[in-house]
Amino acid sequence: MSTFLDSETRRAMGEQAVQLAKAVQYSSAGTVEFLVDSSKNFYFLEMNTRLQVEHPITECITGLDLVEQMIRVAKGYQLQHKQEDIPINGWAFESRVYAEDPYKSFGLPSIGRLSQYQEPTDLNNVRVDSGIEEGSDISIYYDPMISKLITYGATRAEALAKMEDALDNYVIRGVTHNIPLLREIITHPRFISGDISTNFLPEVYPDGFKGHQLQVEQQRELVASAAALYITSQLTFQNVRGNLRVPSIPVESSCWRLSAQLGEQWHDVEVNKSGPIYTVYIDGERVEVHGQWNLASPLLPLTINSKHRMLQCLCRDASGNIVLQYLGTSFKVHILSKLAAKLNTYMPDKVPEDTSSILRSPMPGTVVAVTVKPGDKVAEGQEICVIEAMKMQNSMTAVKQAKVKRVHCKPGETVGEGDLLVELE
């Protein structure tokens, strides 16, 4: 339910929708869409002769099964309800969970196989409408929607809090998804207060979406969780391997000194263990982490300094790299022993690729057009080729004035994300 509309405007919209249906003698389920301006004037946009994607919201706050009513009407039965019989109780939200990369234009399509998939349907007042399962493929030929995630609450704040929990408990592996963006939106102060419009994204993220921006306390929570997980995995590894190899940490100890890298910054870390409780000192600041340390589970329910957090371990390897989904966004933390961290300073830095001289596909799709050939001179911002995927065409442009060196694609070809399209010189 909108925070902007009042009952009078909502009633007027409903009346006009009914008048429209009567005017065209429409007698099935349908959805009439309006646009509303800042003065609450509303304008007809379109009518969909079906239930709309957001129909679960209506079902949650009215208690009606709209699909059942649609089938009954199609069979020729009269409606069982009058407008005055339909209540509005509570609040509901729907998130469209998509196989999209939110860091690229707020959502360029992603493809792949759902190698692991777990819906948060064990939570109360959470509904998931989906047509996929673990092992399903997301291809370039159809809309990349994974599911509709719906939460309900007696108040708006309760429904939003439930959505936050549901997104944190949603396990999706194998494709890039938009949960980081969804979670940031629903926790943003403007959205919580209801100060929203169709310009919300460009106004809140004028430079594009960058993921959750960690505060200092959150950085310590993340590093402490990664350090505790690292020690847990090392102890588990040593218990399984026994004395077949030299342990990377002293297993007989209950205190370990480590180094942790988050972003470009290194932190001194001391970890103390007592049962399932870890007391971690990050640059001298104390963080207590308590949780169910099940390394086989994708979900990592933790209590960090008395706050309940649901993290997900996306990746961990033998070299101490741990990728955690924390507050919706994935972060890489590199955990090393003190000696390994010292030796790591002697490792050569990887030279980054010069992306100004090459054009790579930002998503999987089909090459619709190539507008240049070797030897052509292009200006900054000039279109070089067009990639189509999932009903969208995306124009690929040059980032600088240059001469085309090689063209690696042609119209009709299917390309993957990161494939080289054009080289410039």
DRENDO-886512 format. One record per residue (C-alpha): residue number from 1; residue in one letter; chain; x, y, z. Coordinates in steps of 0.05 Angstrom, whole numbers. Layout:
! DRENDO-886512
- num residuo cadena x y z
- NUM a A X Y Z
...
//
This chain:
! DRENDO-886512
- num residuo cadena x y z
- 1 m A 0 0 0
- 2 s A 27 68 -19
- 3 t A 47 118 35
- 4 f A 30 174 -14
- 5 l A -42 158 -33
- 6 d A -100 175 12
- 7 s A -166 138 15
- 8 e A -202 190 -28
- 9 t A -151 185 -85
- 10 r A -150 109 -80
- 11 r A -226 107 -85
- 12 a A -227 154 -145
- 13 m A -176 110 -180
- 14 g A -218 48 -168
- 15 e A -281 81 -194
- 16 q A -247 103 -258
- 17 a A -218 33 -268
- 18 v A -288 4 -262
- 19 q A -315 55 -312
- 20 l A -261 36 -361
- 21 a A -277 -38 -355
- 22 k A -351 -25 -365
- 23 a A -338 20 -425
- 24 v A -302 -37 -462
- 25 q A -348 -91 -433
- 26 y A -290 -126 -399
- 27 s A -310 -184 -354
- 28 s A -247 -218 -330
- 29 a A -189 -203 -284
- 30 g A -149 -142 -306
- 31 t A -102 -90 -279
- 32 v A -110 -16 -293
- 33 e A -46 25 -283
- 34 f A -42 99 -267
- 35 l A 14 149 -259
- 36 v A 9 198 -201
- 37 d A 43 266 -196
- 38 s A 66 303 -134
- 39 s A -2 336 -128
- 40 k A -39 269 -127
- 41 n A -67 279 -197
- 42 f A -69 212 -231
- 43 y A -67 194 -305
- 44 f A -85 130 -342
- 45 l A -24 91 -366
- 46 e A -48 24 -391
- 47 m A -92 -36 -376
- 48 n A -64 -107 -372
- 49 t A -117 -159 -387
- 50 r A -91 -205 -332
- 51 l A -67 -204 -261
- 52 q A -7 -160 -251
- 53 v A 60 -184 -222
- 54 e A 44 -147 -157
- 55 h A -22 -183 -145
- 56 p A 6 -220 -83
- 57 i A 7 -152 -48
- 58 t A -68 -145 -57
- 59 e A -79 -216 -35
- 60 c A -39 -205 29
- 61 i A -74 -142 52
- 62 t A -144 -162 31
- 63 g A -144 -237 45
- 64 l A -173 -252 -24
- 65 d A -147 -305 -71
- 66 l A -148 -266 -136
- 67 v A -130 -326 -179
- 68 e A -189 -364 -151
- 69 q A -235 -306 -166
- 70 m A -207 -301 -237
- 71 i A -221 -375 -250
- 72 r A -291 -369 -221
- 73 v A -307 -310 -266
- 74 a A -280 -347 -327
- 75 k A -326 -405 -310
- 76 g A -385 -357 -310
- 77 y A -397 -350 -235
- 78 q A -415 -283 -205
- 79 l A -366 -247 -159
- 80 q A -374 -267 -86
- 81 h A -355 -199 -59
- 82 k A -374 -126 -66
- 83 q A -323 -70 -62
- 84 e A -347 -50 7
- 85 d A -334 -121 32
- 86 i A -260 -118 16
- 87 p A -217 -95 74
- 88 i A -145 -68 76
- 89 n A -108 -99 134
- 90 g A -34 -90 147
- 91 w A 23 -77 99
- 92 a A 58 -119 47
- 93 f A 120 -111 3
- 94 e A 144 -147 -59
- 95 s A 215 -152 -83
- 96 r A 228 -176 -154
- 97 v A 288 -221 -146
- 98 y A 325 -220 -213
- 99 a A 386 -252 -244
- 100 e A 416 -184 -256
- 101 d A 481 -149 -238
- 102 p A 459 -87 -197
- 103 y A 529 -57 -204
- 104 k A 519 -49 -279
- 105 s A 467 4 -296
- 106 f A 426 -19 -235
- 107 g A 414 -87 -267
- 108 l A 443 -116 -331
- 109 p A 421 -189 -341
- 110 s A 461 -248 -316
- 111 i A 457 -320 -340
- 112 g A 478 -386 -311
- 113 r A 454 -447 -273
- 114 l A 426 -443 -203
- 115 s A 479 -487 -170
- 116 q A 447 -475 -102
- 117 y A 379 -446 -88
- 118 q A 342 -439 -22
- 119 e A 280 -396 -12
- 120 p A 267 -365 56
- 121 t A 198 -397 62
- 122 d A 212 -422 132
- 123 l A 202 -351 158
- 124 n A 132 -329 181
- 125 n A 93 -281 136
- 126 v A 140 -294 77
- 127 r A 115 -316 10
- 128 v A 157 -334 -52
- 129 d A 125 -342 -121
- 130 s A 175 -375 -168
- 131 g A 178 -422 -226
- 132 i A 249 -446 -217
- 133 e A 287 -494 -172
- 134 e A 358 -513 -156
- 135 g A 391 -534 -221
- 136 s A 348 -489 -265
- 137 d A 381 -449 -320
- 138 i A 373 -374 -330
- 139 s A 383 -362 -405
- 140 i A 388 -302 -450
- 141 y A 321 -317 -483
- 142 y A 272 -301 -427
- 143 d A 260 -250 -373
- 144 p A 313 -261 -318
- 145 m A 264 -259 -260
- 146 i A 279 -312 -208
- 147 s A 220 -301 -162
- 148 k A 174 -252 -128
- 149 l A 189 -246 -54
- 150 i A 131 -221 -12
- 151 t A 129 -203 61
- 152 y A 71 -182 105
- 153 g A 65 -146 171
- 154 a A 14 -111 215
- 155 t A 53 -46 204
- 156 r A 97 -19 149
- 157 a A 159 -24 193
- 158 e A 143 -97 210
- 159 a A 134 -116 136
- 160 l A 200 -81 118
- 161 a A 238 -116 175
- 162 k A 210 -183 151
- 163 m A 234 -167 80
- 164 e A 304 -152 107
- 165 d A 306 -219 142
- 166 a A 279 -255 80
- 167 l A 332 -225 34
- 168 d A 387 -243 84
- 169 n A 361 -316 85
- 170 y A 354 -322 9
- 171 v A 408 -368 -19
- 172 i A 424 -359 -93
- 173 r A 487 -387 -124
- 174 g A 509 -394 -196
- 175 v A 482 -327 -223
- 176 t A 492 -255 -204
- 177 h A 429 -229 -170
- 178 n A 400 -162 -147
- 179 i A 391 -177 -73
- 180 p A 446 -127 -54
- 181 l A 407 -71 -87
- 182 l A 340 -94 -60
- 183 r A 365 -96 11
- 184 e A 398 -27 6
- 185 i A 333 3 -21
- 186 i A 288 -24 34
- 187 t A 336 -1 89
- 188 h A 348 68 61
- 189 p A 319 124 104
- 190 r A 283 155 45
- 191 f A 248 90 28
- 192 i A 231 76 101
- 193 s A 199 144 108
- 194 g A 161 136 42
- 195 d A 197 192 6
- 196 i A 201 156 -60
- 197 s A 188 170 -134
- 198 t A 207 142 -202
- 199 n A 273 181 -195
- 200 f A 292 145 -130
- 201 l A 352 106 -159
- 202 p A 387 163 -197
- 203 e A 376 210 -139
- 204 v A 401 163 -85
- 205 y A 457 132 -127
- 206 p A 478 187 -176
- 207 d A 544 151 -190
- 208 g A 512 83 -196
- 209 f A 502 29 -143
- 210 k A 565 11 -106
- 211 g A 538 -38 -54
- 212 h A 532 -27 21
- 213 q A 581 25 47
- 214 l A 609 -3 112
- 215 q A 614 41 174
- 216 v A 673 31 221
- 217 e A 634 -13 269
- 218 q A 608 -55 212
- 219 q A 678 -64 185
- 220 r A 699 -93 252
- 221 e A 638 -139 253
- 222 l A 655 -165 184
- 223 v A 729 -176 199
- 224 a A 713 -209 265
- 225 s A 664 -257 232
- 226 a A 713 -275 178
- 227 a A 769 -287 229
- 228 a A 724 -331 271
- 229 l A 703 -370 209
- 230 y A 776 -377 188
- 231 i A 796 -406 256
- 232 t A 735 -453 255
- 233 s A 753 -479 186
- 234 q A 826 -488 204
- 235 l A 809 -527 268
- 236 t A 760 -570 229
- 237 f A 812 -583 176
- 238 q A 864 -604 227
- 239 n A 815 -650 262
- 240 v A 801 -685 196
- 241 r A 874 -687 172
- 242 g A 905 -703 239
- 243 n A 980 -697 237
- 244 l A 989 -710 163
- 245 r A 1014 -640 151
- 246 v A 1039 -580 190
- 247 p A 979 -540 215
- 248 s A 975 -467 192
- 249 i A 953 -447 262
- 250 p A 971 -479 329
- 251 v A 911 -525 343
- 252 e A 928 -533 416
- 253 s A 921 -458 428
- 254 s A 858 -419 445
- 255 c A 888 -352 423
- 256 w A 913 -335 353
- 257 r A 945 -272 324
- 258 l A 926 -258 251
- 259 s A 926 -204 198
- 260 a A 863 -188 159
- 261 q A 855 -147 95
- 262 l A 789 -113 79
- 263 g A 792 -70 17
- 264 e A 860 -37 17
- 265 q A 868 -36 93
- 266 w A 903 -88 136
- 267 h A 882 -100 208
- 268 d A 916 -132 268
- 269 v A 871 -187 294
- 270 e A 873 -228 357
- 271 v A 824 -285 364
- 272 n A 805 -319 430
- 273 k A 760 -380 431
- 274 s A 717 -407 487
- 275 g A 669 -460 462
- 276 p A 626 -431 406
- 277 i A 642 -360 428
- 278 y A 699 -321 395
- 279 t A 726 -257 426
- 280 v A 761 -219 371
- 281 y A 804 -157 378
- 282 i A 808 -115 314
- 283 d A 864 -64 322
- 284 g A 850 -68 396
- 285 e A 774 -61 391
- 286 r A 735 -119 422
- 287 v A 681 -156 382
- 288 e A 645 -218 409
- 289 v A 619 -268 358
- 290 h A 575 -326 376
- 291 g A 541 -372 326
- 292 q A 527 -440 296
- 293 w A 592 -456 260
- 294 n A 564 -505 208
- 295 l A 614 -502 151
- 296 a A 568 -543 106
- 297 s A 511 -493 110
- 298 p A 508 -432 63
- 299 l A 475 -392 119
- 300 l A 516 -367 178
- 301 p A 470 -343 235
- 302 l A 513 -303 283
- 303 t A 505 -259 344
- 304 i A 556 -202 339
- 305 n A 561 -157 400
- 306 s A 489 -179 419
- 307 k A 462 -163 350
- 308 h A 432 -219 308
- 309 r A 461 -222 238
- 310 m A 451 -272 182
- 311 l A 513 -277 139
- 312 q A 527 -323 81
- 313 c A 594 -354 64
- 314 l A 600 -348 -11
- 315 c A 671 -372 -17
- 316 r A 732 -392 25
- 317 d A 797 -423 1
- 318 a A 861 -451 28
- 319 s A 898 -385 18
- 320 g A 854 -348 69
- 321 n A 807 -313 21
- 322 i A 737 -311 50
- 323 v A 678 -279 14
- 324 l A 619 -263 60
- 325 q A 551 -235 43
- 326 y A 540 -185 99
- 327 l A 481 -136 101
- 328 g A 464 -159 31
- 329 t A 530 -143 -2
- 330 s A 588 -191 -14
- 331 f A 656 -171 15
- 332 k A 724 -204 8
- 333 v A 766 -211 71
- 334 h A 837 -240 66
- 335 i A 859 -274 131
- 336 l A 932 -293 141
- 337 s A 977 -312 198
- 338 k A 1026 -258 219
- 339 l A 1084 -293 183
- 340 a A 1044 -304 119
- 341 a A 1022 -230 120
- 342 k A 1095 -209 126
- 343 l A 1117 -253 68
- 344 n A 1057 -229 27
- 345 t A 1088 -160 22
- 346 y A 1142 -190 -24
- 347 m A 1090 -216 -74
- 348 p A 1087 -176 -140
- 349 d A 1025 -136 -153
- 350 k A 980 -158 -211
- 351 v A 980 -106 -266
- 352 p A 908 -85 -281
- 353 e A 883 -92 -353
- 354 d A 879 -28 -394
- 355 t A 805 -26 -404
- 356 s A 807 40 -444
- 357 s A 835 3 -505
- 358 i A 787 -56 -505
- 359 l A 712 -65 -506
- 360 r A 684 -126 -470
- 361 s A 612 -148 -466
- 362 p A 582 -128 -399
- 363 m A 531 -184 -403
- 364 p A 514 -247 -442
- 365 g A 472 -235 -505
- 366 t A 469 -233 -581
- 367 v A 506 -183 -624
- 368 v A 453 -145 -662
- 369 a A 498 -96 -699
- 370 v A 571 -77 -708
- 371 t A 580 -6 -733
- 372 v A 656 -3 -741
- 373 k A 711 -41 -778
- 374 p A 787 -44 -769
- 375 g A 820 22 -787
- 376 d A 759 65 -770
- 377 k A 769 125 -724
- 378 v A 719 130 -667
- 379 a A 703 188 -620
- 380 e A 691 183 -546
- 381 g A 619 159 -534
- 382 q A 610 134 -606
- 383 e A 569 70 -614
- 384 i A 612 10 -633
- 385 c A 562 -47 -629
- 386 v A 495 -67 -600
- 387 i A 483 -126 -554
- 388 e A 413 -154 -543
- 389 a A 392 -197 -484
- 390 m A 326 -211 -450
- 391 k A 285 -161 -490
- 392 m A 335 -105 -482
- 393 q A 384 -74 -531
- 394 n A 447 -43 -502
- 395 s A 492 3 -541
- 396 m A 567 -8 -530
- 397 t A 607 56 -538
- 398 a A 680 77 -541
- 399 v A 709 107 -477
- 400 k A 761 149 -515
- 401 q A 779 176 -584
- 402 a A 818 121 -618
- 403 k A 829 78 -680
- 404 v A 796 9 -686
- 405 k A 850 -45 -685
- 406 r A 810 -109 -687
- 407 v A 736 -129 -686
- 408 h A 723 -197 -652
- 409 c A 648 -203 -663
- 410 k A 596 -200 -718
- 411 p A 520 -193 -721
- 412 g A 483 -256 -700
- 413 e A 538 -283 -655
- 414 t A 524 -301 -582
- 415 v A 574 -272 -533
- 416 g A 585 -283 -459
- 417 e A 597 -234 -403
- 418 g A 669 -208 -409
- 419 d A 680 -232 -480
- 420 l A 726 -187 -521
- 421 l A 687 -149 -574
- 422 v A 733 -95 -602
- 423 e A 805 -73 -593
- 424 l A 826 0 -600
- 425 e A 895 31 -610
//
